[in-house]
Amino acid sequence: MKITCRQRDTFPIVGYAIKNGKFDGLYLGREQEGKLLYAGKVEQGFTDAAARDVQARLRPLLQRARALSEKIDKPKARWVKPVLLAEVEYRALTGDGRVRHPSFKGLREDV
Protein backbone atom coordinates (compact mmCIF):
# COMPACT_ATOMS: atom_id res chain seq x y z
CA MET A 1 0.00 0.00 0.00
CA LYS A 2 1.31 3.42 -0.94
CA ILE A 3 0.36 6.38 1.21
CA THR A 4 1.12 9.92 0.11
CA CYS A 5 1.97 12.25 2.97
CA ARG A 6 0.72 15.80 2.70
CA GLN A 7 2.05 18.75 4.62
CA ARG A 8 0.38 22.06 5.46
CA ASP A 9 1.90 25.42 6.08
CA THR A 10 1.12 29.10 6.01
CA PHE A 11 2.81 31.28 3.39
CA PRO A 12 2.71 35.04 2.81
CA ILE A 13 1.06 35.92 -0.50
CA VAL A 14 3.50 38.03 -2.55
CA GLY A 15 1.47 38.23 -5.76
CA TYR A 16 -1.11 36.69 -8.01
CA ALA A 17 -1.34 35.85 -11.69
CA ILE A 18 -3.92 36.72 -14.31
CA LYS A 19 -3.94 34.67 -17.52
CA ASN A 20 -6.25 35.54 -20.40
CA GLY A 21 -8.19 37.84 -18.08
CA LYS A 22 -8.79 35.16 -15.44
CA PHE A 23 -7.29 34.40 -12.05
CA ASP A 24 -4.38 31.95 -12.44
CA GLY A 25 -3.06 31.39 -8.92
CA LEU A 26 -1.08 32.87 -6.06
CA TYR A 27 2.64 33.46 -5.76
CA LEU A 28 3.91 32.48 -2.33
CA GLY A 29 6.83 33.63 -0.24
CA ARG A 30 8.75 32.15 2.66
CA GLU A 31 10.96 33.83 5.21
CA GLN A 32 14.50 32.61 5.66
CA GLU A 33 17.31 34.38 7.48
CA GLY A 34 15.51 37.71 7.36
CA LYS A 35 14.77 37.49 3.63
CA LEU A 36 11.51 36.91 1.82
CA LEU A 37 12.17 34.23 -0.82
CA TYR A 38 9.95 32.80 -3.55
CA ALA A 39 8.19 29.60 -2.43
CA GLY A 40 6.24 28.74 -5.59
CA LYS A 41 2.84 29.19 -7.14
CA VAL A 42 -0.41 27.58 -6.04
CA GLU A 43 -3.02 27.14 -8.79
CA GLN A 44 -5.19 24.31 -7.41
CA GLY A 45 -7.86 24.30 -4.71
CA PHE A 46 -9.71 27.47 -5.64
CA THR A 47 -13.46 27.56 -6.12
CA ASP A 48 -14.73 30.39 -8.32
CA ALA A 49 -16.00 32.17 -5.21
CA ALA A 50 -12.68 31.75 -3.38
CA ALA A 51 -10.74 33.08 -6.39
CA ARG A 52 -12.99 36.17 -6.56
CA ASP A 53 -12.69 36.76 -2.81
CA VAL A 54 -8.89 36.43 -2.81
CA GLN A 55 -8.55 38.82 -5.77
CA ALA A 56 -10.84 41.36 -4.11
CA ARG A 57 -8.77 41.23 -0.93
CA LEU A 58 -5.47 41.51 -2.82
CA ARG A 59 -6.38 44.43 -5.13
CA PRO A 60 -5.95 47.11 -2.42
CA LEU A 61 -2.51 45.64 -1.66
CA LEU A 62 -1.13 46.00 -5.21
CA GLN A 63 2.33 47.53 -5.56
CA ARG A 64 4.73 48.03 -8.46
CA ALA A 65 7.75 46.27 -6.98
CA ARG A 66 7.91 42.71 -5.75
CA ALA A 67 8.45 42.24 -2.02
CA LEU A 68 10.79 39.29 -2.62
CA SER A 69 14.48 39.60 -1.80
CA GLU A 70 15.42 37.75 -4.99
CA LYS A 71 14.66 38.62 -8.59
CA ILE A 72 12.32 36.21 -10.36
CA ASP A 73 10.84 36.44 -13.83
CA LYS A 74 7.05 36.23 -13.59
CA PRO A 75 5.52 38.32 -16.41
CA LYS A 76 1.92 37.54 -15.36
CA ALA A 77 2.54 38.59 -11.75
CA ARG A 78 0.68 41.33 -10.00
CA TRP A 79 2.76 41.99 -6.92
CA VAL A 80 1.15 42.74 -3.56
CA LYS A 81 2.26 43.72 -0.07
CA PRO A 82 2.81 40.41 1.74
CA VAL A 83 0.30 40.92 4.54
CA LEU A 84 -2.23 38.18 3.71
CA LEU A 85 -1.38 34.57 4.54
CA ALA A 86 -2.45 31.49 2.59
CA GLU A 87 -2.92 28.05 4.08
CA VAL A 88 -1.45 25.60 1.56
CA GLU A 89 -1.27 21.82 1.50
CA TYR A 90 1.65 20.32 -0.45
CA ARG A 91 3.53 17.06 -0.88
CA ALA A 92 7.09 18.22 -0.35
CA LEU A 93 9.54 21.07 -0.75
CA THR A 94 12.10 21.17 -3.53
CA GLY A 95 15.78 21.63 -2.76
CA ASP A 96 15.41 25.39 -3.18
CA GLY A 97 12.37 25.57 -0.87
CA ARG A 98 9.50 25.65 -3.35
CA VAL A 99 6.25 23.78 -2.75
CA ARG A 100 5.53 20.68 -4.83
CA HIS A 101 1.95 19.87 -5.83
CA PRO A 102 0.39 22.68 -3.75
CA SER A 103 -3.32 23.11 -3.11
CA PHE A 104 -4.94 26.25 -1.66
CA LYS A 105 -6.92 25.60 1.54
CA GLY A 106 -7.89 29.16 2.46
CA LEU A 107 -6.71 32.46 3.85
CA ARG A 108 -5.46 32.54 7.44
CA GLU A 109 -7.56 34.99 9.40
CA ASP A 110 -6.35 33.98 12.85
CA VAL A 111 -2.68 34.99 12.64
SULFEN-V58846 format. One record per helix or strand. SS is the DSSP state (A for helix, B for strand). FROM is the first residue (numbers start at 1). TO is the last residue. If there is no record, write none. Layout:
BEGIN
ss=SS from=FROM to=TO
ss=SS from=FROM to=TO
END
This chain:
BEGIN
ss=B from=7 to=19
ss=B from=22 to=32
ss=B from=35 to=42
ss=B from=44 to=44
ss=A from=48 to=59
ss=B from=62 to=62
ss=B from=77 to=80
ss=B from=85 to=90
ss=B from=92 to=93
ss=B from=99 to=100
ss=B from=103 to=107
END
